[in-house]
Amino acid sequence: MTGQVQLAVTPRDRFFEAAQKEMIDFERKEREFRKKAKQERAAELRLPLHKSELHS
């Protein structure tokens, strides 16, 4: 019996496994979103202080 994986047999177990997979996917997307937002914010901070300087 050691080393065997127990399969989801009840509807509750299947629902719980599906919810866990969704949460893992959501967390991955959230990390990617935050990383992208952080990079965009860093790029913004390197811009000139006044927009008029862009047209000079």
ChimeraX attribute file (.defattr): number of C-alpha atoms within 10 A of each C-alpha:
attribute: neighborCount
match mode: 1-to-1
recipient: residues
	/A:1	4
	/A:2	4
	/A:3	5
	/A:4	6
	/A:5	7
	/A:6	6
	/A:7	8
	/A:8	12
	/A:9	8
	/A:10	9
	/A:11	9
	/A:12	10
	/A:13	12
	/A:14	13
	/A:15	12
	/A:16	13
	/A:17	13
	/A:18	12
	/A:19	12
	/A:20	12
	/A:21	12
	/A:22	12
	/A:23	12
	/A:24	12
	/A:25	11
	/A:26	12
	/A:27	12
	/A:28	11
	/A:29	12
	/A:30	12
	/A:31	11
	/A:32	12
	/A:33	12
	/A:34	11
	/A:35	12
	/A:36	12
	/A:37	12
	/A:38	12
	/A:39	11
	/A:40	11
	/A:41	11
	/A:42	11
	/A:43	10
	/A:44	10
	/A:45	9
	/A:46	8
	/A:47	11
	/A:48	10
	/A:49	9
	/A:50	8
	/A:51	9
	/A:52	8
	/A:53	9
	/A:54	9
	/A:55	6
	/A:56	5
